[in-house]
């Protein structure tokens, strides 16, 4: 049987939390070096240190300011990728979900890490400068529930992750009535730590300013394919509007994993801060699949152990 292909997976908004990666930053030279390198650009473009922001408050505090969380997620994900690559764990494919597509494209070589970082900052500025406040709600139910008027008339379908998990996006005024109805139906849900209704029409005012800010962004043919969760497809080249489409259109994570599984076994490594994509992937793997899914980071303080477990197969005997 062919060996499993390695897929680096990068998650998006809502996966962040204060203190994420703190132990790795303290103890891992590679992670710290890349975080500092990217933070230098953050200081230049944002006027403040993103590292200082990440480490400024406790995990229980709401980390939902897009100007901070957008670059913070990108920096942590890219630094994690470099930790693996520089120690011999290299991807065959890079999968991006929403904002995670910036890190996926940079690691796969379609855009430089510096240009990707600048685009991340520009997108955050476009959202904060032009969009009304909103949020996303993760719902633990069959996505068919979205057809119910209390959802379809007041929100947009933002993501379908697996058969029992989807997300909707809505403006601020619609959130409480939706959540009230979910409670009345005894349906589990969680409001995500985001400030805008990503993957919906309510962020469209940011499209033009973001396009103007990134008009000269160089996109080349990468060294690796990118698995696009917006298209549920494997891309060798990225369309010009790739970085807008991945945050505007719904996330089709379940379809993307099904597409990969048809090609054989994969080793899915989740480089997002919360490890949620690894959890989703485990629900999606068909019975008898030889694929595996592992997280590199979680909010529960196990980052070094998780890193060691992923690196173990790459270490010389």
N, C-alpha and C positions, 0 to 999 in steps of 0.2 A: 504494500500500500504506500502511496506517496506520503511524505511527511506533511504535517499540518503547517499551513501558512500562518504567519504571525500577523495579526491585525492590531495596530495601535488605535484605540478608540478615544475620542475627545468629546466631552460633554459641554453643554452650554450654560446659559443663564439659569440660575436657581440651584446650581450645584456648589456654590461658593459658601464660605463661612469664615468668620474671623479666626485667626490662628492656624489656618490651613497650611500644612507643610512646615510648621514651626520647628519640629524636631529635625526634619531633613535639612532645613536651613542652618540649624546649629551644628549638625554633625556630618553632613554630606558635602564634601568639597565641590563636587560637580554641580549639584543642585544650587548651592549657594553662589557659585561663580556665575551661572547663567541667570539666576534671579537678579544679581547685582548688575550684570551687563544690561539686562532689559530694563531694570529700574533707572539706569542712567538715561535711557530714552524717555521713560515716563517723566522724569524730572524736567527734561527739556521741553516735552510737549504738553504736559499737564501742570507743570509748575510745582509738583509735590512728589514725594516718594510713595509709590504704591506699597513697597515693603513695609514702610512705617504704618500705613493705613491697615494692612492685613494684620499686623501685630499689635494694633492699638487697643483692641477691645476683646471681650470674652466671646467664646463660641456661641453663647446664648443670645447675643445681641443681633439685631437684624442687620444684615449686610446687603442692602438693596439699592445703594446709590450707584447708578449705572456707570458714572464717570470713574468710579473706583473698581466696581466688580468686573466690568468688561476687561480692562487690562490685567486685573489680578488673576482671573481665570486663565487668560492666555499665557501669562508668565509662568504660572504654576505648571500648566500642562506642557508647555514647551521645555521647561527645565526638567520635568520628569522624563520626557522623551530623551533628552540628552543624557540623563543618568543611565538609561538603559542602553542607548546606542554606544556610548563611550565605554561600556562594559561588555559589549559583545552581543546584546539582544537587539536585533535590528528588525524593522517591520518589512513585510512584503506588501502590505496595504495600509493606508491610513484612512480611518473612518471618522467623519466629522458630523456631529449633530448640532445644528444651529450655530451658535458662536464658536463651538469647537471646530468648525470647519476652517477657521483661520489657522489654528495650530496644525490641523491635518494638512492643509495646503503648504504650510511652511516646512514641516517635517518631511513631507513628500517632495519638496524642492520646486514647487510651482511658483513660489514667491519667497523672497528673502525674509528672514525673521524680522529684520528691522522694518521692512516695508509692511509686513503683516501687522506688526505692533502699531505702526502709525495708522493703518487702516482701522484697527480696533479702536484706537483713541478717537479717530474721526467719526466712527459710527456712534460711539457713546455720546459725543458732542452733538451729533445730529438728533439723536433721540431726546436728549435733555433740552435742546434748544427749540424743538419743533413739535413734540408729541404731548398729548394729554396723558395724565396718569392712568394707569390701569394695572392689570396683573394677570397671572395665569393660575389655574386651579387644576391640580392633578386629581383624577377621579378613578377610584378603584371599582370599575364596572365594565361591562361589555361596551365597546365604542358605539354599538347600536343605540345606546341611551341618548346619544347626541341628537337623534331625530326628535326627541321630546321638545315641545315648544319652549319650556322653561330654559332650555339650553340653546336650541337652534335660533330662537328669535332674539336672544340677548348676548350671544357670544359667538365666537368662531372656533372651529375645531383646529387646535394648534399642534397636536401630536397624537399619533397612535403607536404605542410602544409594544404592547402585546395584547392578547385577547381580553385580559382583565384590567387594562390600565391605559387611560388616555388623558389628554389635557385639553382644556379650553382656555381661550383668551378673551378678556372682556374689559370694558372701561370701568373706572372706579365705582360709578353709580350702580352698575349691574352686579357687582360681586356679592354683596350681602343677600339680595333676593335669591340668587342662584344657590348660595351656601345654605340658606334657610330651607329651600326645597330639598336639597340633598340630605340634610339632617332629617327632615320629615319622612323621607323615604328610607332612612337608615342606610345610606350609601356612604362609604368612607371616602374622604377627600382631604386634600391638603393644599392650602394656598402657598404658592411658591414665593421665594424671596426675590421677587423682581418688581420693578416700579412701572413697567409698561406692558401693554398687551401685545407681546411679541407674537409673530406668526398670524397677524390679523390686520384688517384694514385700518385699525386705529394707529398703526405706526407708519402709514404711508406718507404723512407729511415729512418724514425724515429721508425719504428716498432721494429727492432732488439734491438736497444739500450734501448727502453722503456721496452721491454720484459725482458731484462737482469736486468734492475734496479728494476723491480717489481717481479722477479722470486719467492721471498720468501713472497710475499704479502699474508697474511692469508685471505681467503674468506670462510665464514661460511654460514650456512642456516640462513637467517634473520628472524626477528619476523614478518615482513610484506612482501607481494609480491612487486616486482618492475615491473612497466609497462615499457617495453623496446621499445623505438621508432625505434630502428634499426630492430627489429624483428616484431614490431607491435603485441607483445604478452605479457602476464602476466607471470612473472617468479617467481617461489618459490626458485629457486637456480640459481646462476649466473655462467656461463661458465668461465673457467680459463682465456680466452682471452677477457672477457667482456669489459674491459676498453679500449682495443684497437678497437674492432669492433664498438663501439658506436661513435667513432670519424672518423673511416675510411669509413664505409658504409653509404648509404643515410639515412636521417631522414624520417621516415614514420609517421609523427605526425597525419595526417588525418586518416590513417588506425588504429592507436592506439586508437584514440578517438572513432572511429566507433566500434572497438572491445569492448570497455568499455560500450558504449551506448546500445549495445545488451543485456547487463546484468542488465539494470535498471538505475534509476536516480543516478547522482553523483553531488557532490559539488566540483568543480574544483577550487583549490586555487593556484594561480600562485605566486611562491616565487622567481621568477627571477627578476633581477634588473629593467627591462623595462616593465614588464607586457604584453609582446607580446604573450605569450602562452594563456593567458586569452582571448585576442582578437581573436586569431586563433580559440580557442574552441567555441566562440560565433558564428562564421561563420559555424562551423561544426555541431552544435546541430540541430537535426532534428526537423521539425515542430511538436509541441505538446510535446516536451521533457520537463520533470520536472527538468532537470539538470540546474545548474547555474555555472557561471564562474566569479571569482573575482580576481583582482590583489591586491598584497600587497605593491608594490613599482612601481613608474614610475619616469621618469626624471623630472616631473613637480611639485615636491615639495609637494605632498599630502600624504606622507608615513604615518604620524600619523593618519590622517583621515581614510585612507584605512585600517590601522591596527585596528582601533576602530570599523569599520564597520564589519570586519571579526570576531572580538572577541565578539561583542555584543550578538550573540545567545548563547555564552558559559557562559556569566556572570549570576550569580544567580539572581533571581527575588527579 
